[in-house]
Structure formats: structure tokens, C-alpha cells
């Protein structure tokens, strides 16, 4: 079968981009990873409409995003290890099938509870599929091309999803359910391509990973997510919130302790012996926390404050996506030549500057003056850092490639999960306090004020009652939008600090391998 012994590989058995088989392998894994980015971007644009359709609080749409991320973040670790043991191609295909089922069921959800559950199922499929995509690339291509290939994988994955915000917004205007149809035909295409072009890994880990460890990290992340999302509503000192936070922390500590005691840990200790790998994963946590929080709340701002339609809001995000798509491959090649250090320090700083520009937006902001320049800078910074960051995180032996890929993907997804949950808590808390102050400065009656404050958990989706007169409606809308903008600036400020933190981590931990980042005439000489 072509998938088992692909023709055209180099004499070493590894692929090259100059070979037809290498290009098809890259295309298959890129479409798979791009599909998950595509769906995530499209659903992100649809969330404000889903919130209004189900008349849900902010926590409701946080759970729609978080259910997927909890499953993905917790199980992506074992997903990588399962690929190392049972075969990456086999686990990759199983993941595609589960992802298909989860998204198909999501499209038919009768209420937001079912939607949350089905997105959790889709997250399980993604957790099996995504780490195999990157591990297959890392283990299949010759070392000299991996940086470029990873850059192309990131950029082309972005290309697959480049139109997702706009397409998602356009479909949302027809029906939010249509958004979940997007990946269904792609899943069939990926399975066909996988059968023909993805090789199975010849070297496999001897023992399967421990399922109990996966359950502990899943439960721990779920408990912490519950505490962060529900705390603004229940109260940060409410006993169930405190209990969930403590239990979640204990479960994660238990996972870390027990994992080291098993003969076949999910995270082999060797992954953490390299400062390069450890630093890359810590930088990933901070940078992707920053990025995901920025995009999530920018979408809400564009639709709920600036008044953009879902399709226009999706189109407004394209500058970042297109820049990442077009420049990641070139920046990956540059990192292969000069080493990862420079780009991993400069990239997050450029991202932080872009976030700073977004924070300047007001209630009636000019897109081209505030949002557009900020999104351009975010795209430039991310395109510079994605390839060297990912390659550094995967600098391990081939037999641990799946575990390393799973770890790096898990860190990125945990970052997204924390961004939605923790920055959502910041947003909800600041918004509620600011709204009380803003409402007090209006001419609304006490009963009208209370009607608005009772909806504060909806944040920007507060519905102005129909019996409000024109003046009262304008006063209430102004209070809600100005409170959102104030809270948005707090969130952007936090995200910017995290991006700067990623640059700081890279400065301390990321150093170029010998011979990189030096003039050619000095390479190979002994340092004195």
C-alpha cells in the first residue's frame, strides 16, 4: 500500500520537499491541522450569535470553547503517546473519525448543554489527530529541512483556515449550525489522503501510556476551568469554587508526581532535560495564552461593541492569518540558518506591540487606525516565532517525537483554555464593577438600572428591554459599551504582559545550537 511504503523517499528513508511523496505527506498533515484551526476560527466568530440564540451568559459561550479545549488539552498528551505505541497513522485516522462525529452532532444541538458536550467529543478526536500531524512531519523529513517544513506546515495550515473567519461569519448569518458543517467533507478527504501518503512509524514505544494519568489531568483541568468560568457568577470565595480550584490543583500535582513513577510515563523525563525544550514550551504557554485571549475578545468587541456583522468581523481578522500564512515558511528557513534565539525574542515583542494598539480602541473605533495595524503586527510577530518555537519544542529523539509533539500541542491548548477561562473571569469581573459605576451616572430609573445590572453576566450581549424609551436605550447602550471597552483594555493589557513574558523566557532559555547565528567564517571553530 502506498501509505505503508511511499515511493520517492530519500535513501535514508526520510522525506524531502523536492520529492512528490514529501509534498503529499505535508499536504495531508497540513489539511488535518488546518481543519482544526479552521473550525476553531469559524466557531469563534459564531460565538456571539450562539450566545444570543440561546440567551446565554458569557460563561455559556466560554464553556462551548472550553469543553473542546479541556478534552484537547488533557488528552493530547496521551494522543501523542498513543501514536508512539500503536502507530501514528492509525491513531491519526481514528482521531479524524471522532472529530467528524463530534462536529456533526454539534450542528444538531438542541440547547447549549448538548453543544458543550458534543464540542467535548470533537476535542477528543482533535487530541488524537493533531499531535500525530506534527509528529509525522518531525519524524519523516530530513533534519536539514524540518525547520522549513514546520514553517510551511504552520503557514499552510493557516492557508487552509485563512478564510475561516469570513466563511464562518457568512455561514453564521444563515445559521450558526451551518458552521459545524465546514469540516465534514474535509474529514473524508483527509482519510483518503492518509491511506495513500502517510507512512506508519517503524519504531514504536514498547508499552502503552497509562490511562489513569490522562483521567487525572482531564479532571484537574476541568475542575480549574469550572472554577475560573463560574467564579464571576458564584463568587470567588464561594465554597464550590474554592473546592474546585483546590481539587483541580491537587489532581494536576498528582498527575505530575505519578507520571514520573510509571515505567511508561506520558511525559518522559527526558523531555525536560533540555533547557531548549523546556523554554520553548514555557514560551508557548505565555505566547498562546496571550494570542488566544486577544483574538477571542477582539471578536466579541467587533460584533458587540463596534457593530460588525459576523462575516465582517471574520473578514477583519484576515490580516493576521494571511501574514502568518505567507511568511511562516520564510521565517522558518531563516531560523534554520541563524538559529531560533533572535526570532523567539523579537517575535513576542512585536505581538505585544500589536496587542497594545488593539487596547487603544474605543466605542466607535476606526478599524484601519486601531484594529488593522494591531492585527498586522500580531501576524508579523507570530509568523516570525511559530517555526523556531515549534522546532525547539520538538528537539528530542525520534522515539519521543509523539510525546514531545503532544506536550507542545497540550501546552498551546492549555494556554487557549486558560485564556478563555482566566481572561474571561477578568473581563466579567471588571465589566460588572464598571457597569455599576456607569449606570449610576445615567438618568435611568432605579428599576431600569436593575434590569441592566441583572444581565451583567452577559457582558457585551446585554439586551436592552423593549419598553425603554429612546433616551433610556441610548444611555443603557452607552453604559454597556463603555464598560466593555474598559474591560477589554484590562484584558489586552494582561495579554500584552504575557507576550512580553514569552520574550523574557526566550531570552533566558533559548540559545542557538553551535554554528548557528554566527558568521560562516567562525562556524566549526572552537570557542575560547
PECORVEN-V478446 format. One record per residue. N is the residue number from 1. SS is DSSP state (H for helix, E for strand, C for the rest). OMEGA is omega in whole degrees, -180 to 180 (NA if undefined). D_CENTER is the distance of its C-alpha to the mean C-alpha in whole Angstrom. Layout:
BEGIN
N_SS_OMEGA_D_CENTER / N_SS_OMEGA_D_CENTER
END
This chain:
BEGIN
1_C_-177_35 / 2_C_-178_33 / 3_C_-177_30 / 4_C_180_32 / 5_C_-177_34 / 6_C_-179_32 / 7_C_172_35 / 8_C_178_34 / 9_C_180_33 / 10_C_-177_34 / 11_C_179_37 / 12_C_-177_35 / 13_C_179_33 / 14_C_-176_30 / 15_E_172_28 / 16_C_-180_29 / 17_C_179_27 / 18_C_-179_31 / 19_C_-179_31 / 20_H_-178_31 / 21_H_179_29 / 22_H_179_27 / 23_H_179_26 / 24_H_176_25 / 25_H_178_23 / 26_H_-179_21 / 27_H_-178_21 / 28_H_-179_20 / 29_H_179_17 / 30_H_179_16 / 31_H_-179_17 / 32_H_-180_15 / 33_H_178_12 / 34_H_179_12 / 35_H_180_13 / 36_H_176_10 / 37_H_-179_8 / 38_H_-178_11 / 39_H_180_11 / 40_H_180_8 / 41_H_-178_9 / 42_H_180_13 / 43_H_179_12 / 44_H_178_11 / 45_H_-177_14 / 46_H_-173_16 / 47_H_178_16 / 48_H_179_18 / 49_H_177_21 / 50_H_178_20 / 51_H_180_21 / 52_H_-178_24 / 53_H_-179_25 / 54_H_-178_25 / 55_C_-172_26 / 56_C_172_23 / 57_C_177_22 / 58_H_-179_19 / 59_H_179_18 / 60_H_179_19 / 61_H_172_16 / 62_H_180_14 / 63_H_177_15 / 64_H_178_14 / 65_H_-173_10 / 66_H_180_11 / 67_H_176_13 / 68_H_-175_11 / 69_H_178_8 / 70_H_179_12 / 71_H_-178_13 / 72_H_-176_10 / 73_H_-176_10 / 74_H_-172_14 / 75_H_180_15 / 76_H_176_13 / 77_H_179_15 / 78_H_177_18 / 79_H_177_17 / 80_H_-180_17 / 81_H_177_21 / 82_H_177_22 / 83_H_178_21 / 84_H_-175_23 / 85_H_-174_26 / 86_H_-178_26 / 87_C_-175_25 / 88_H_-179_22 / 89_H_-179_23 / 90_H_-179_24 / 91_H_176_21 / 92_H_-178_19 / 93_H_177_22 / 94_H_179_22 / 95_H_179_18 / 96_H_-179_18 / 97_H_-180_21 / 98_H_178_19 / 99_H_178_16 / 100_H_-178_19 / 101_H_-179_21 / 102_H_-179_18 / 103_H_178_17 / 104_H_179_21 / 105_H_179_22 / 106_H_-178_19 / 107_C_-178_21 / 108_C_-175_25 / 109_C_179_23 / 110_C_177_27 / 111_C_-173_25 / 112_H_177_22 / 113_H_177_22 / 114_H_179_22 / 115_H_178_19 / 116_H_-179_17 / 117_H_-178_19 / 118_H_175_18 / 119_H_173_15 / 120_H_177_15 / 121_H_177_17 / 122_H_178_15 / 123_H_177_12 / 124_H_178_15 / 125_H_179_15 / 126_H_-180_12 / 127_H_177_13 / 128_H_-173_16 / 129_H_-170_15 / 130_H_-178_12 / 131_H_177_13 / 132_H_-179_17 / 133_H_-178_16 / 134_H_180_15 / 135_H_178_18 / 136_H_178_20 / 137_H_-176_20 / 138_H_-177_20 / 139_H_-171_23 / 140_H_-176_25 / 141_E_179_25 / 142_C_-173_28 / 143_H_-175_27 / 144_H_-178_28 / 145_H_-172_25 / 146_H_179_22 / 147_H_179_21 / 148_H_-179_22 / 149_H_179_20 / 150_H_176_17 / 151_H_177_17 / 152_H_177_18 / 153_H_179_16 / 154_H_-178_13 / 155_H_-180_15 / 156_H_173_16 / 157_H_175_13 / 158_H_179_12 / 159_H_178_16 / 160_H_-176_16 / 161_C_-174_13 / 162_C_-179_15 / 163_C_-174_17 / 164_H_-180_15 / 165_H_-180_14 / 166_H_179_18 / 167_H_178_19 / 168_H_178_17 / 169_H_180_19 / 170_H_179_22 / 171_H_180_22 / 172_H_179_21 / 173_H_173_24 / 174_H_176_26 / 175_C_179_24 / 176_H_180_21 / 177_H_-178_22 / 178_H_-180_22 / 179_H_-176_18 / 180_H_174_18 / 181_H_-172_20 / 182_H_-173_18 / 183_H_-170_17 / 184_H_177_21 / 185_H_179_23 / 186_H_180_20 / 187_H_178_20 / 188_H_179_24 / 189_H_-178_24 / 190_H_180_21 / 191_H_179_24 / 192_H_179_27 / 193_H_180_25 / 194_H_-180_24 / 195_H_-175_28 / 196_H_-165_29 / 197_H_-179_27 / 198_C_176_25 / 199_C_174_27 / 200_C_-178_27 / 201_C_-178_27 / 202_C_-179_31 / 203_C_-176_30 / 204_C_175_29 / 205_C_-172_28 / 206_C_-174_31 / 207_C_177_30 / 208_C_178_27 / 209_C_-177_25 / 210_C_-177_26 / 211_H_-178_24 / 212_H_177_25 / 213_H_178_23 / 214_H_179_20 / 215_H_-179_22 / 216_H_-180_22 / 217_H_176_18 / 218_H_-179_17 / 219_H_-180_20 / 220_H_179_19 / 221_H_180_16 / 222_H_-179_17 / 223_H_179_20 / 224_H_178_18 / 225_H_177_15 / 226_H_-178_19 / 227_H_-177_20 / 228_H_-177_18 / 229_H_-174_18 / 230_H_-177_21 / 231_H_179_23 / 232_H_-180_23 / 233_H_-176_25 / 234_H_-174_27 / 235_C_-176_28 / 236_C_-180_26 / 237_C_179_29 / 238_C_-176_30 / 239_H_179_31 / 240_H_180_28 / 241_H_179_25 / 242_H_-179_27 / 243_H_180_27 / 244_H_-180_24 / 245_H_180_23 / 246_H_-180_25 / 247_H_179_25 / 248_H_180_21 / 249_H_-180_22 / 250_H_179_25 / 251_H_178_23 / 252_H_176_21 / 253_H_178_24 / 254_H_177_25 / 255_H_-177_23 / 256_H_-178_23 / 257_H_-175_27 / 258_H_-177_27 / 259_H_-179_25 / 260_C_-176_27 / 261_C_-180_30 / 262_C_-180_30 / 263_C_179_31 / 264_C_-178_28 / 265_C_175_25 / 266_C_178_21 / 267_C_180_21 / 268_C_180_24 / 269_H_-179_25 / 270_H_180_26 / 271_H_-173_22 / 272_H_179_23 / 273_C_-179_26 / 274_C_175_24 / 275_H_179_24 / 276_H_-179_22 / 277_H_-180_19 / 278_H_180_19 / 279_H_180_19 / 280_H_180_16 / 281_H_177_14 / 282_H_176_15 / 283_H_176_14 / 284_H_-180_10 / 285_H_-176_10 / 286_H_-175_12 / 287_H_-178_10 / 288_H_169_7 / 289_H_-179_8 / 290_H_-175_10 / 291_H_-177_8 / 292_H_177_6 / 293_H_180_9 / 294_H_-178_11 / 295_H_-177_10 / 296_H_-175_10 / 297_H_173_14 / 298_H_176_15 / 299_H_178_15 / 300_H_180_17 / 301_H_-177_19 / 302_H_-177_20 / 303_H_-171_21 / 304_H_-180_22 / 305_H_-177_24 / 306_C_176_24 / 307_C_178_25 / 308_C_171_23 / 309_C_178_23 / 310_H_-179_20 / 311_H_178_21 / 312_H_177_22 / 313_H_177_19 / 314_H_178_17 / 315_H_-178_19 / 316_H_-179_19 / 317_C_-174_15 / 318_H_-179_16 / 319_H_180_18 / 320_H_-176_14 / 321_H_-178_13 / 322_H_180_17 / 323_H_177_17 / 324_H_-180_14 / 325_H_-173_16 / 326_H_-170_19 / 327_H_-176_19 / 328_H_180_17 / 329_H_180_20 / 330_H_178_22 / 331_H_176_21 / 332_H_177_20 / 333_H_179_24 / 334_H_179_25 / 335_H_176_23 / 336_H_-177_25 / 337_H_-173_28 / 338_H_-177_27 / 339_C_-172_25 / 340_C_-166_22 / 341_H_-175_23 / 342_H_-178_24 / 343_H_-179_20 / 344_H_173_18 / 345_H_-175_20 / 346_H_-176_21 / 347_H_179_17 / 348_H_178_16 / 349_H_176_19 / 350_H_176_19 / 351_H_-180_15 / 352_H_179_17 / 353_H_176_20 / 354_H_178_18 / 355_H_177_17 / 356_H_177_20 / 357_H_178_21 / 358_H_-178_19 / 359_C_-179_21 / 360_C_-177_24 / 361_C_179_24 / 362_C_-178_26 / 363_C_179_27 / 364_C_-175_29 / 365_C_173_27 / 366_C_-176_27 / 367_C_-173_24 / 368_C_-179_26 / 369_C_-176_27 / 370_C_-173_24 / 371_H_-175_20 / 372_H_179_21 / 373_H_180_22 / 374_H_180_19 / 375_H_176_16 / 376_H_180_19 / 377_H_177_18 / 378_H_178_15 / 379_H_178_15 / 380_H_-179_17 / 381_H_-179_16 / 382_H_180_13 / 383_H_179_15 / 384_H_-169_17 / 385_H_-172_15 / 386_H_-175_13 / 387_H_179_16 / 388_H_178_18 / 389_H_-178_15 / 390_H_180_14 / 391_H_178_18 / 392_H_-179_18 / 393_H_-178_16 / 394_C_-179_18 / 395_C_-177_21 / 396_C_175_23 / 397_C_-176_26 / 398_H_-178_25 / 399_H_178_26 / 400_H_-176_23 / 401_H_180_21 / 402_H_179_19 / 403_H_179_19 / 404_H_177_17 / 405_H_178_15 / 406_H_179_14 / 407_H_-177_14 / 408_H_176_11 / 409_H_179_9 / 410_H_179_10 / 411_H_179_9 / 412_H_-179_6 / 413_H_175_5 / 414_H_176_8 / 415_H_178_7 / 416_H_179_5 / 417_H_179_8 / 418_H_179_10 / 419_H_-180_9 / 420_H_-175_10 / 421_H_-173_13 / 422_H_177_14 / 423_H_173_14 / 424_H_177_15 / 425_H_177_18 / 426_H_-179_19 / 427_H_-176_19 / 428_H_-178_21 / 429_H_-180_23 / 430_H_-180_24 / 431_H_-178_24 / 432_H_-180_27 / 433_H_-178_29 / 434_H_-179_29 / 435_H_177_30 / 436_H_179_33 / 437_H_-178_34 / 438_H_-179_34 / 439_H_179_35 / 440_H_-178_38 / 441_C_178_39 / 442_C_178_40 / 443_C_180_43 / 444_C_176_41 / 445_C_-178_43 / 446_H_180_42 / 447_H_178_42 / 448_H_177_39 / 449_H_-177_38 / 450_H_178_37 / 451_H_178_36 / 452_H_-178_33 / 453_H_179_32 / 454_C_179_32 / 455_C_-174_29 / 456_H_-180_27 / 457_H_177_24 / 458_H_-180_23 / 459_H_-175_23 / 460_H_-179_23 / 461_H_176_24 / 462_C_-180_27 / 463_C_178_30 / 464_C_-178_33 / 465_C_-176_36 / 466_C_-176_38 / 467_C_175_41 / 468_C_173_40 / 469_C_-177_43 / 470_H_-179_41 / 471_H_179_42 / 472_H_179_40 / 473_H_-180_37 / 474_H_179_37 / 475_H_-179_37 / 476_H_179_34 / 477_H_179_32 / 478_H_180_32 / 479_H_-179_32 / 480_H_-176_28 / 481_H_179_27 / 482_H_177_28 / 483_H_177_27 / 484_H_-179_23 / 485_H_178_24 / 486_H_179_25 / 487_H_179_22 / 488_H_179_19 / 489_H_175_21 / 490_H_-179_21 / 491_H_180_17 / 492_H_177_17 / 493_H_178_19 / 494_H_-180_17 / 495_H_179_14 / 496_H_178_17 / 497_H_179_18 / 498_H_178_15 / 499_H_176_15 / 500_H_177_18 / 501_H_177_18 / 502_H_177_16 / 503_H_179_19 / 504_H_177_21 / 505_H_179_20 / 506_H_179_20 / 507_H_-177_23 / 508_H_-168_24 / 509_H_-174_23 / 510_C_177_22 / 511_C_-177_26 / 512_C_171_27 / 513_C_-178_28 / 514_C_180_32 / 515_C_177_33 / 516_C_-179_30 / 517_C_178_30 / 518_C_174_34 / 519_C_-177_36 / 520_H_-176_38 / 521_H_-180_41 / 522_H_-176_40 / 523_C_179_38 / 524_C_179_39 / 525_C_175_42 / 526_C_177_42 / 527_C_-179_41 / 528_C_NA_43
END
